[in-house]
Amino acid sequence: FSKSYFTYFCTSFFRQMHPEEFIQLQQSDSNLLFIDIREQYEYDFENLGAKHIPLGEILNRLNEIPKNKPVVFHCQSGSRAEKMVAVLRSMGYEHVFNLIGGLEGFNSFRSTQTA
């Protein structure tokens, strides 16, 4: 594949958001929806206060995911959410993002800010 195709593909389907960008957006945009797609036991152990829709339920709960406002998904490390964002993008969702690094990345970033 050409570099331009790869760049287009990555930016078109794998929309990423750094934890710092997420925090800024969360503070400035009240329309932001934050969704945790981890399993119930993961969510129960630790969560960031996001709406919980386990990955296996997403396609049955699309009515809860708006197409007209920003939605940030996260999982434990970012890989499940990245794939989910790609699926939703292919279904016409334009404002969906993966939180880079998931919960682990967010906690790591937050720990550098308080140190």
Secondary structure as UniProt FT lines:
FT   HELIX           3..13
FT   STRAND          16..17
FT   HELIX           19..28
FT   TURN            30..31
FT   STRAND          33..36
FT   HELIX           40..45
FT   STRAND          51..52
FT   HELIX           55..60
FT   HELIX           62..64
FT   STRAND          71..74
FT   HELIX           79..90
FT   TURN            91..92
FT   STRAND          96..99
FT   TURN            100..101
FT   HELIX           102..114
//
